[in-house]
Amino acid sequence: MFYYKPIETFIMESKNIFGDCVVIGNREYVFDVVVNTEENLDLVISENQPAGVRIYQNSIRIPIEDVKAVRDTLSKLIERIDKITRVRSHSSSEILENLGNNMKNIDKEEIDVIYGQSPKSYTLDDKRKVNAQAYLPWSVEDDERLEVLFCEGRSIRDLAEAFERNEGAISSRIKKLELKEKYG
C-alpha cells in the first residue's frame, strides 16, 4: 500500500550525513545527503528563506542512485542556458552575421524564439507533402536499411530521398545510431 509522507516528516526521520550550500543574493540553496529510516541514501535540495528558515515545501528528495542522471540533465540544461545567455547579449542581426563563425549550433528559428518572435508555423500535412515519412517513427527495418546504405557511402541527400524524410532527420538518425562512430 502506498503511503504518502510529507517531506518535513521525511527530513525529521532522516540523518544528515553531509551537505553543502550556495548563497546567491538573499537566497540560499542547501544540498544535504541523508540516510532515511530504511537506510537509503537520498539527496535533499532545499531553499532557505533570508532569515535562515529552511522551506521544506520547496525541497526535493532524489534517491542517490538517480543523482547522476539528474546531474547529466542539469549539465545539458546549463549548456543550453549558457547558449541563450550568449545569444541574448547580441542583437539578432549580429547573431545572424556570426552564425557561420562562433555560434554554429544556433539556427534562425531558435534565435527568433529567444527574441520572442514566433518561429515559422507549418502543419504536419505541409511537411508530409514534401517528405511523406516526416515525423513518423523509425522501424527496425528502416534503421537496418539506413545502416546498409550509409556503409555504401550514400550522401545525406540520397538517403533523404530514399527514406522520404528531410536531411535533418537522416543526420539525426545517423547520429542516434552512431553510424559515423561505427563505420567512420
Contact map, one row per residue, 1 for C-alpha under 8 A:
1110000000000000000000000000000000000000000000000000000000000000000000000000000000000000000000000000000000000000000000000000000000000000000000000000000000000000000000000000000000000000
1111000000000000000000000000000000000000000000000000000000000000000000000000000000000000000000000000000000000000000000000000000000000000000000000000000000000000000000000000000000000000
1111100000000000000000000000000000000000000000000000000000000000000000000000000000000000000000000000000000000000000000000000000000000000000000000000000000000000000000000000000000000000
0111110000000000000000000000000000000000000000000000000000000000000000000000000000000000000000000000000000000000000000000000000000000000000000000000000000000000000000000000000000000000
0011111011000000000000000000000000000000000000000000000000000000000000000000000000000000000000000000000000000000000000000000000000000000000000000000000000000000000000000000000000000000
0001111111000000000000000000000000000000000000000000000000000000000000000000000000000000000000000000000000000000000000000000000000000000000000000000000000000000000000000000000000000000
0000111111100000000000000000000000000000000000000000000110111000000000000000000000000000000000000000000000000000000000000000000000000000000000000000000000000000000000000000000000000000
0000011111110000000000000000000000000000000000000000000110000000000000000000000000000000000000000000000000000000000000000000000000000000000000000000000000000000000000000000000000000000
0000111111111000000000000000000000000000000000000000000000000000000000000000000000000000000000000000000000000000000000000000000000000000000000000000000000000000000000000000000000000000
0000111111111100000000000000000000010000000000000000000000000000000000000000000000000000000000000000000000000000000000000000000000000000000000000000000000000000000000000000000000000000
0000001111111110000000000000000000000000000000000000000000000000000000000000000000000000000000000000000000000000000000000000000000000000000000000000000000000000000000000000000000000000
0000000111111110000000000000000000000000000000000000000000000000000000000000000000000000000000000000000000000000000000000000000000000000000000000000000000000000000000000000000000000000
0000000011111110000000000000000000011000000000000000000000000000000000000000000000000000000000000000000000000000000000000000000000000000000000000000000000000000000000000000000000000000
0000000001111111000000000000000001111000000000000000000000000000000000000000000000000000000000000000000000000000000000000000000000000000000000000000000000000000000000000000000000000000
0000000000111111100000000000000001110000000000000000000000000000000000000000000000000000000000000000000000000000000000000000000000000000000000000000000000000000000000000000000000000000
0000000000000111111000000000000111100000000000000000000000000000000000000000000000000000000000000000000000000000000000000000000000000000000000000000000000000000000000000000000000000000
0000000000000011111000000000000111100000000000000000000000000000000000000000000000000000000000000000000000000000000000000000000000000000000000000000000000000000000000000000000000000000
0000000000000001111100000000000111000000000000000000000000000000000000000000000000000000000000000000000000000000000000000000000000000000000000000000000000000000000000000000000000000000
0000000000000001111110000000011110000000000000000000000000000000000000000000000000000000000000000000000000000000000000000000000000000000000000000000000000000000000000000000000000000000
0000000000000000011111000000011100000000000000000000000000000000000000000000000000000000000000000000000000000000000000000000000000000000000000000000000000000000000000000000000000000000
0000000000000000001111100001111000000000000000000000000000000000000000000000000000000000000000000000000000000000000000000000000000000000000000000000000000000000000000000000000000000000
0000000000000000000111110001110000000000000000000000000000000000000000000000000000000000000000000000000000000000000000000000000000000000000000000000000000000000000000000000000000000000
0000000000000000000011111111100000000000000000000000000000000000000000000000000000000000000000000000000000000000000000000000000000000000000000000000000000000000000000000000000000000000
0000000000000000000001111111000000000000000000000000000000000000000000000000000000000000000000000000000000000000000000000000000000000000000000000000000000000000000000000000000000000000
0000000000000000000000111111000000000000000000000000000000000000000000000000000000000000000000000000000000000000000000000000000000000000000000000000000000000000000000000000000000000000
0000000000000000000000111111000000000000000000001100000000000000000000000000000000000000000000000000000000000000000000000000000000000000000000000000000000000000000000000000000000000000
0000000000000000000000111111100000000000000000111100000000000000000000000000000000000000000000000000000000000000000000000000000000000000000000000000000000000000000000000000000000000000
0000000000000000000011111111110000000000000000111100000000000000000000000000000000000000000000000000000000000000000000000000000000000000000000000000000000000000000000000000000000000000
0000000000000000000011100011111000000000000011110000000000000000000000000000000000000000000000000000000000000000000000000000000000000000000000000000000000000000000000000000000000000000
0000000000000000001111000001111100000000000111110000000000000000000000000000000000000000000000000000000000000000000000000000000000000000000000000000000000000000000000000000000000000000
0000000000000000001110000000111110000000001111000000000000000000000000000000000000000000000000000000000000000000000000000000000000000000000000000000000000000000000000000000000000000000
0000000000000001111100000000011111000000001110000000000000000000000000000000000000000000000000000000000000000000000000000000000000000000000000000000000000000000000000000000000000000000
0000000000000001111000000000001111100000111100000000000000000000000000000000000000000000000000000000000000000000000000000000000000000000000000000000000000000000000000000000000000000000
0000000000000111110000000000000111110000111100000000000000000000000000000000000000000000000000000000000000000000000000000000000000000000000000000000000000000000000000000000000000000000
0000000000000111100000000000000011111111110000000000000000000000000000000000000000000000000000000000000000000000000000000000000000000000000000000000000000000000000000000000000000000000
0000000001001110000000000000000001111111110000000000000000000000000000000000000000000000000000000000000000000000000000000000000000000000000000000000000000000000000000000000000000000000
0000000000001100000000000000000000111111000000000000000000000000000000000000000000000000000000000000000000000000000000000000000000000000000000000000000000000000000000000000000000000000
0000000000000000000000000000000000111111000000000000000000000000000000000000000000000000000000000000000000000000000000000000000000000000000000000000000000000000000000000000000000000000
0000000000000000000000000000000000111111100000000000000000000000000000000000000000000000000000000000000000000000000000000000000000000000000000000000000000000000000000000000000000000000
0000000000000000000000000000000000111111110000000000000000000010000000000000000000000000000000000000000000000000000000000000000000000000000000000000000000000000000000000000000000000000
0000000000000000000000000000000011110011111000000000000000000011000000000000000000000000000000000000000000000000000000000000000000000000000000000000000000000000000000000000000000000000
0000000000000000000000000000000011110001111100000000000000001111000000000000000000000000000000000000000000000000000000000000000000000000000000000000000000000000000000000000000000000000
0000000000000000000000000000001111000000111110000000000000001111001000000000000000000000000000000000000000000000000000000000000000000000000000000000000000000000000000000000000000000000
0000000000000000000000000000011111000000011111000000000000111100000000000000000000000000000000000000000000000000000000000000000000000000000000000000000000000000000000000000000000000000
0000000000000000000000000000111100000000001111100000000000111000000000000000000000000000000000000000000000000000000000000000000000000000000000000000000000000000000000000000000000000000
0000000000000000000000000000111000000000000111110000011101110000000000000000000000000000000000000000000000000000000000000000000000000000000000000000000000000000000000000000000000000000
0000000000000000000000000011110000000000000011111000011101100000000000000000000000000000000000000000000000000000000000000000000000000000000000000000000000000000000000000000000000000000
0000000000000000000000000011110000000000000001111111111000000000000000000000000000000000000000000000000000000000000000000000000000000000000000000000000000000000000000000000000000000000
0000000000000000000000000111000000000000000000111111111000000000000000000000000000000000000000000000000000000000000000000000000000000000000000000000000000000000000000000000000000000000
0000000000000000000000000111000000000000000000011111100000000000000000000000000000000000000000000000000000000000000000000000000000000000000000000000000000000000000000000000000000000000
0000000000000000000000000000000000000000000000011111100000000000000000000000000000000000000000000000000000000000000000000000000000000000000000000000000000000000000000000000000000000000
0000000000000000000000000000000000000000000000011111110000000000000000000000000000000000000000000000000000000000000000000000000000000000000000000000000000000000000000000000000000000000
0000000000000000000000000000000000000000000000011111111000000000000000000000000000000000000000000000000000000000000000000000000000000000000000000000000000000000000000000000000000000000
0000000000000000000000000000000000000000000001111001111100000000000000000000000000000000000000000000000000000000000000000000000000000000000000000000000000000000000000000000000000000000
0000000000000000000000000000000000000000000001111000111111100000000000000000000000000000000000000000000000000000000000000000000000000000000000000000000000000000000000000000000000000000
0000001100000000000000000000000000000000000001100000011111100000000000000000000000000000000000000000000000000000000000000000000000000000000000000000000000000000000000000000000000000000
0000001100000000000000000000000000000000000000000000001111100000000000000000000000000000000000000000000000000000000000000000000000000000000000000000000000000000000000000000000000000000
0000000000000000000000000000000000000000000001100000001111110000000000000000000000000000000000000000000000000000000000000000000000000000000000000000000000000000000000000000000000000000
0000001000000000000000000000000000000000000111100000001111111000000000000000000000000000000000000000000000000000000000000000000000000000000000000000000000000000000000000000000000000000
0000001000000000000000000000000000000000000111000000000001111100000000000000000000000000000000000000000000000000000000000000000000000000000000000000000000000000000000000000000000000000
0000001000000000000000000000000000000000011110000000000000111110000000000000000000000000000000000000000000000000000000000000000000000000000000000000000000000000000000000000000000000000
0000000000000000000000000000000000000000011100000000000000011111011000000000000000000000000000000000000000000000000000000000000000000000000000000000000000000000000000000000000000000000
0000000000000000000000000000000000000001111000000000000000001111111000000000000000000000000000000000000000000000000000000000000000000000000000000000000000000000000000000000000000000000
0000000000000000000000000000000000000000111000000000000000000111111000000000000000000000000000000000000000000000000000000000000000000000000000000000000000000000000000000000000000000000
0000000000000000000000000000000000000000000000000000000000000011111100000000000000000000000000000000000000000000000000000000000000000000000000000000000000000000000000000000000000000000
0000000000000000000000000000000000000000000000000000000000000111111111000000000000000000000000000000000000000000000000000000000000000000000000000000000000000000000000000000000000000000
0000000000000000000000000000000000000000001000000000000000000111111111100000000000000000000000000000000000000000000000000000000000000000000000000000000000000000000000000000000000000000
0000000000000000000000000000000000000000000000000000000000000000111111110000000000000000000000000000000000000000000000000000000000000000000000000000000000000000000000000000000000000000
0000000000000000000000000000000000000000000000000000000000000000011111111000000000000000000000000000000000000000000000000000000000000000000000000000000000000000000000000000000000000000
0000000000000000000000000000000000000000000000000000000000000000011111111100000000000000000000000000000000000000000000000000000000000000000000000000000000000000000000000000000000000000
0000000000000000000000000000000000000000000000000000000000000000001111111110000000000000000000000000000000000000000000000000000000000000000000000000000000000000000000000000000000000000
0000000000000000000000000000000000000000000000000000000000000000000111111111000000000000000000000000000000000000000000000000000000000000000000000000000000000000000000000000000000000000
0000000000000000000000000000000000000000000000000000000000000000000011111111100000000000000000000000000000000000000000000000000000000000000000000000000000000000000000000000000000000000
0000000000000000000000000000000000000000000000000000000000000000000001111111110000000000000000000000000000000000000000000000000000000000000000000000000000000000000000000000000000000000
0000000000000000000000000000000000000000000000000000000000000000000000111111111000000000000000000000000000000000000000000000000000000000000000000000000000000000000000000000000000000000
0000000000000000000000000000000000000000000000000000000000000000000000011111111100000000000000000000000000000000000000000000000000000000000000000000000000000000000000000000000000000000
0000000000000000000000000000000000000000000000000000000000000000000000001111111110000000000000000000000000000000000000000000000000000000000000000000000000000000000000000000000000000000
0000000000000000000000000000000000000000000000000000000000000000000000000111111111000000000000000000000000000000000000000000000000000000000000000000000000000000000000000000000000000000
0000000000000000000000000000000000000000000000000000000000000000000000000011111111100000000000000000000000000000000000000000000000000000000000000000000000000000000000000000000000000000
0000000000000000000000000000000000000000000000000000000000000000000000000001111111110000000000000000000000000000000000000000000000000000000000000000000000000000000000000000000000000000
0000000000000000000000000000000000000000000000000000000000000000000000000000111111111000000000000000000000000000000000000000000000000000000000000000000000000000000000000000000000000000
0000000000000000000000000000000000000000000000000000000000000000000000000000011111111100000000000000000000000000000000000000000000000000000000000000000000000000000000000000000000000000
0000000000000000000000000000000000000000000000000000000000000000000000000000001111111110000000000000000000000000000000000000000000000000000000000000000000000000000000000000000000000000
0000000000000000000000000000000000000000000000000000000000000000000000000000000111111111000000000000000000000000010000000000000000000000000000000000000000000000000000000000000000000000
0000000000000000000000000000000000000000000000000000000000000000000000000000000011111111100000000000000000000000000000000000000000000000000000000000000000000000000000000000000000000000
0000000000000000000000000000000000000000000000000000000000000000000000000000000001111111110000000000000000000000000000000000000000000000000000000000000000000000000000000000000000000000
0000000000000000000000000000000000000000000000000000000000000000000000000000000000111111111000100000000000000010010000000000000000000000000000000000000000000000000000000000000000000000
0000000000000000000000000000000000000000000000000000000000000000000000000000000000011111111000000000000000000000011000000000000000000000000000000000000000000000000000000000000000000000
0000000000000000000000000000000000000000000000000000000000000000000000000000000000001111111000000000000000000000000000000000000000000000000000000000000000000000000000000000000000000000
0000000000000000000000000000000000000000000000000000000000000000000000000000000000000111111101100000000000000000000000000000000000000000000000000000000000000000000000000000000000000000
0000000000000000000000000000000000000000000000000000000000000000000000000000000000000011111111100000000000000000000000000000000000000000000000000000000000000000000000000000000000000000
0000000000000000000000000000000000000000000000000000000000000000000000000000000000000000011111110000000000000010001000000000000000000000000000000000000000000000000000000000000000000000
0000000000000000000000000000000000000000000000000000000000000000000000000000000000000000001111111000000000000000000000000000000000000000000000000000000000000000000000000000000000000000
0000000000000000000000000000000000000000000000000000000000000000000000000000000000000000011111111100000000000000000000000000000000000000000000000000000000000000000000000000000000000000
0000000000000000000000000000000000000000000000000000000000000000000000000000000000000010011111111110001000000000000000000000000000000000000000000000000000000000000000000000000000000000
0000000000000000000000000000000000000000000000000000000000000000000000000000000000000000000111111110000000010000000000000000000000000000000000000000000000000000000000000000000000000000
0000000000000000000000000000000000000000000000000000000000000000000000000000000000000000000011111111000000000000000000000000000000000000000000000000000000000000000000000000000000000000
0000000000000000000000000000000000000000000000000000000000000000000000000000000000000000000001111111111000000000000000000000000000000000000000000000000000000000000000000000000000000000
0000000000000000000000000000000000000000000000000000000000000000000000000000000000000000000000111111111111100000000000000000000000000000000000000000000000000000000000000000000000000000
0000000000000000000000000000000000000000000000000000000000000000000000000000000000000000000000001111111100000000000000000000000000000000000000000000000000000000000000000000000000000000
0000000000000000000000000000000000000000000000000000000000000000000000000000000000000000000000000111111100000000000000000000000000000000000000000000000000000000000000000000000000000000
0000000000000000000000000000000000000000000000000000000000000000000000000000000000000000000000000111111100000000000000000000000000000000000000000000000000000000000000000000000000000000
0000000000000000000000000000000000000000000000000000000000000000000000000000000000000000000000100111111111000000000000000000000000000000000000000000000000000000000000000000000000000000
0000000000000000000000000000000000000000000000000000000000000000000000000000000000000000000000000011111111100000000000000000000000000000000000000000000000000000000000000000000000000000
0000000000000000000000000000000000000000000000000000000000000000000000000000000000000000000000000010001111100000000000000000000000000000000000000000000000000000000000000000000000000000
0000000000000000000000000000000000000000000000000000000000000000000000000000000000000000000000000010001111110110000000000000000000000000000000000000000000000000000000000000000000000000
0000000000000000000000000000000000000000000000000000000000000000000000000000000000000000000000000010000111111110000000000000000000000000000000000000000000000000000000000000000000000000
0000000000000000000000000000000000000000000000000000000000000000000000000000000000000000000000010000000001111111000000000000000000000000000000000000000000000000000000000000000000000000
0000000000000000000000000000000000000000000000000000000000000000000000000000000000000000000000000000000000111111100000110000000000000000000000000000000000000000000000000000000000000000
0000000000000000000000000000000000000000000000000000000000000000000000000000000000000000000000000000000001111111110000100000000000000000000000000000000000000000000000000000000000000000
0000000000000000000000000000000000000000000000000000000000000000000000000000000000000010000100000000000001111111111000000000000000000000000000000000000000000000000000000000000000000000
0000000000000000000000000000000000000000000000000000000000000000000000000000000000000000000000000000000000011111111111100000000000000000000000000000000000000000000000000000000000000000
0000000000000000000000000000000000000000000000000000000000000000000000000000000000000000000000000000000000001111111111100000000000000000000000000000000000000000000000000000000000000000
0000000000000000000000000000000000000000000000000000000000000000000000000000000000010011000000000000000000000111111110000000000000000000000000000000000000000000000000000000000000000000
0000000000000000000000000000000000000000000000000000000000000000000000000000000000000001000100000000000000000011111110000000000000000000000000000000000000000000000000000000000000000000
0000000000000000000000000000000000000000000000000000000000000000000000000000000000000000000000000000000000000001111111000000000000000000000000000000000000000000000000000000000000000000
0000000000000000000000000000000000000000000000000000000000000000000000000000000000000000000000000000000000000001111111100000000000000000000000000000000000000000000000000000000000000000
0000000000000000000000000000000000000000000000000000000000000000000000000000000000000000000000000000000000000001100111111000000000000000000000000000000000000000000000000000000000000000
0000000000000000000000000000000000000000000000000000000000000000000000000000000000000000000000000000000000001101100011111000000000000000000000000000000000000000000000000000000000000000
0000000000000000000000000000000000000000000000000000000000000000000000000000000000000000000000000000000000001000000001111100000000000000000000000000000000000000000000000000000000000000
0000000000000000000000000000000000000000000000000000000000000000000000000000000000000000000000000000000000000000000001111110000000000000000000000000000000000000000000000000000000000000
0000000000000000000000000000000000000000000000000000000000000000000000000000000000000000000000000000000000000000000000011111011000000000000000000000000000000000000000000000000000000000
0000000000000000000000000000000000000000000000000000000000000000000000000000000000000000000000000000000000000000000000001111111000000000000000000000000000000000000000000000000000000000
0000000000000000000000000000000000000000000000000000000000000000000000000000000000000000000000000000000000000000000000000111111100000100000000000000000000000000000000000000000000000000
0000000000000000000000000000000000000000000000000000000000000000000000000000000000000000000000000000000000000000000000000011111110000000000000000000000000000000000000000000000000000000
0000000000000000000000000000000000000000000000000000000000000000000000000000000000000000000000000000000000000000000000000111111111000000000000000000000000000000000000000000000000000000
0000000000000000000000000000000000000000000000000000000000000000000000000000000000000000000000000000000000000000000000000111111111110100000000000000000000000000000000000000000000000000
0000000000000000000000000000000000000000000000000000000000000000000000000000000000000000000000000000000000000000000000000001111111111100000000000000000000000000000000000000000000000000
0000000000000000000000000000000000000000000000000000000000000000000000000000000000000000000000000000000000000000000000000000111111110000000000000000000000000000000000000000000000000000
0000000000000000000000000000000000000000000000000000000000000000000000000000000000000000000000000000000000000000000000000000011111110000000000000000000000000000000000000000000000000000
0000000000000000000000000000000000000000000000000000000000000000000000000000000000000000000000000000000000000000000000000000001111111100000000000000000000000000000111000000000000000000
0000000000000000000000000000000000000000000000000000000000000000000000000000000000000000000000000000000000000000000000000000001111111100000000000000000000000000000110000000000000000000
0000000000000000000000000000000000000000000000000000000000000000000000000000000000000000000000000000000000000000000000000000000100111111000000000000000000000000001110000000000000000000
0000000000000000000000000000000000000000000000000000000000000000000000000000000000000000000000000000000000000000000000000001001100111111000000000000000000000000000111000000000000000000
0000000000000000000000000000000000000000000000000000000000000000000000000000000000000000000000000000000000000000000000000000000000001111100000000000000000000000000000000000000000000000
0000000000000000000000000000000000000000000000000000000000000000000000000000000000000000000000000000000000000000000000000000000000001111110000000000000000000000000000000000000000000000
0000000000000000000000000000000000000000000000000000000000000000000000000000000000000000000000000000000000000000000000000000000000000011111000000000000000000000000000000000000000000000
0000000000000000000000000000000000000000000000000000000000000000000000000000000000000000000000000000000000000000000000000000000000000001111101100000000000000000000000000000000000000000
0000000000000000000000000000000000000000000000000000000000000000000000000000000000000000000000000000000000000000000000000000000000000000111111100000000000000000000000000000000000000000
0000000000000000000000000000000000000000000000000000000000000000000000000000000000000000000000000000000000000000000000000000000000000000011111110000000000000000000000000000000000000000
0000000000000000000000000000000000000000000000000000000000000000000000000000000000000000000000000000000000000000000000000000000000000000001111111000000000000000000000000000000000000000
0000000000000000000000000000000000000000000000000000000000000000000000000000000000000000000000000000000000000000000000000000000000000000011111111100000000000000000000000000000000000000
0000000000000000000000000000000000000000000000000000000000000000000000000000000000000000000000000000000000000000000000000000000000000000011111111110000000000000000000000000000010000000
0000000000000000000000000000000000000000000000000000000000000000000000000000000000000000000000000000000000000000000000000000000000000000000111111111000000000000000000000000000000000000
0000000000000000000000000000000000000000000000000000000000000000000000000000000000000000000000000000000000000000000000000000000000000000000011111111100000000000000000000000000000000000
0000000000000000000000000000000000000000000000000000000000000000000000000000000000000000000000000000000000000000000000000000000000000000000001111111110000000010000000000000010000000000
0000000000000000000000000000000000000000000000000000000000000000000000000000000000000000000000000000000000000000000000000000000000000000000000111111111000000000000000000000000000100000
0000000000000000000000000000000000000000000000000000000000000000000000000000000000000000000000000000000000000000000000000000000000000000000000011111111100000000000000000000000000000000
0000000000000000000000000000000000000000000000000000000000000000000000000000000000000000000000000000000000000000000000000000000000000000000000001111111111000010000000000000000000000000
0000000000000000000000000000000000000000000000000000000000000000000000000000000000000000000000000000000000000000000000000000000000000000000000000111111111100010000000000000000000100000
0000000000000000000000000000000000000000000000000000000000000000000000000000000000000000000000000000000000000000000000000000000000000000000000000011111111000000000000000000000000000010
0000000000000000000000000000000000000000000000000000000000000000000000000000000000000000000000000000000000000000000000000000000000000000000000000001111111000000000000000000000000000000
0000000000000000000000000000000000000000000000000000000000000000000000000000000000000000000000000000000000000000000000000000000000000000000000000000111111100000000000000000000000000000
0000000000000000000000000000000000000000000000000000000000000000000000000000000000000000000000000000000000000000000000000000000000000000000000000000111111110110000000000000000000000000
0000000000000000000000000000000000000000000000000000000000000000000000000000000000000000000000000000000000000000000000000000000000000000000000000000010011111110000000000000000000000000
0000000000000000000000000000000000000000000000000000000000000000000000000000000000000000000000000000000000000000000000000000000000000000000000000000000001111111000000100110000000000000
0000000000000000000000000000000000000000000000000000000000000000000000000000000000000000000000000000000000000000000000000000000000000000000000000000000000111111100000100000000000000000
0000000000000000000000000000000000000000000000000000000000000000000000000000000000000000000000000000000000000000000000000000000000000000000000000000000001111111110000000000000000000000
0000000000000000000000000000000000000000000000000000000000000000000000000000000000000000000000000000000000000000000000000000000000000000000000000100110001111111111000100100000000000000
0000000000000000000000000000000000000000000000000000000000000000000000000000000000000000000000000000000000000000000000000000000000000000000000000000000000011111111111101100000000000000
0000000000000000000000000000000000000000000000000000000000000000000000000000000000000000000000000000000000000000000000000000000000000000000000000000000000001111111111000000000000000000
0000000000000000000000000000000000000000000000000000000000000000000000000000000000000000000000000000000000000000000000000000000000000000000000000000000000000111111100000000000000000000
0000000000000000000000000000000000000000000000000000000000000000000000000000000000000000000000000000000000000000000000000000000000001000000000000000000000000011111110000000000000000000
0000000000000000000000000000000000000000000000000000000000000000000000000000000000000000000000000000000000000000000000000000000000111100000000000000000000000001111111000000000000000000
0000000000000000000000000000000000000000000000000000000000000000000000000000000000000000000000000000000000000000000000000000000000111100000000000000000000000001101111101100000000000000
0000000000000000000000000000000000000000000000000000000000000000000000000000000000000000000000000000000000000000000000000000000000100100000000000000000000000001100111111100000000000000
0000000000000000000000000000000000000000000000000000000000000000000000000000000000000000000000000000000000000000000000000000000000000000000000000000000000011011000011111110000000000000
0000000000000000000000000000000000000000000000000000000000000000000000000000000000000000000000000000000000000000000000000000000000000000000000000000000000000000000001111111000000000000
0000000000000000000000000000000000000000000000000000000000000000000000000000000000000000000000000000000000000000000000000000000000000000000000000000000000000001000011111111100000000000
0000000000000000000000000000000000000000000000000000000000000000000000000000000000000000000000000000000000000000000000000000000000000000000000000000000000010011000011111111110000000000
0000000000000000000000000000000000000000000000000000000000000000000000000000000000000000000000000000000000000000000000000000000000000000000000000000000000010000000000111111111000000000
0000000000000000000000000000000000000000000000000000000000000000000000000000000000000000000000000000000000000000000000000000000000000000000000000000000000000000000000011111111100000000
0000000000000000000000000000000000000000000000000000000000000000000000000000000000000000000000000000000000000000000000000000000000000000000000000000000000000000000000001111111110000000
0000000000000000000000000000000000000000000000000000000000000000000000000000000000000000000000000000000000000000000000000000000000000000000000000100000000000000000000000111111111110000
0000000000000000000000000000000000000000000000000000000000000000000000000000000000000000000000000000000000000000000000000000000000000000000000000000000000000000000000000011111111110000
0000000000000000000000000000000000000000000000000000000000000000000000000000000000000000000000000000000000000000000000000000000000000000000000000000000000000000000000000001111111100000
0000000000000000000000000000000000000000000000000000000000000000000000000000000000000000000000000000000000000000000000000000000000000000000000100000000000000000000000000000111111100000
0000000000000000000000000000000000000000000000000000000000000000000000000000000000000000000000000000000000000000000000000000000000000000000000000000000000000000000000000000011111111100
0000000000000000000000000000000000000000000000000000000000000000000000000000000000000000000000000000000000000000000000000000000000000000000000000010010000000000000000000000011111111111
0000000000000000000000000000000000000000000000000000000000000000000000000000000000000000000000000000000000000000000000000000000000000000000000000000000000000000000000000000011001111111
0000000000000000000000000000000000000000000000000000000000000000000000000000000000000000000000000000000000000000000000000000000000000000000000000000000000000000000000000000000001111111
0000000000000000000000000000000000000000000000000000000000000000000000000000000000000000000000000000000000000000000000000000000000000000000000000000000000000000000000000000000001111111
0000000000000000000000000000000000000000000000000000000000000000000000000000000000000000000000000000000000000000000000000000000000000000000000000000001000000000000000000000000000111111
0000000000000000000000000000000000000000000000000000000000000000000000000000000000000000000000000000000000000000000000000000000000000000000000000000000000000000000000000000000000111111
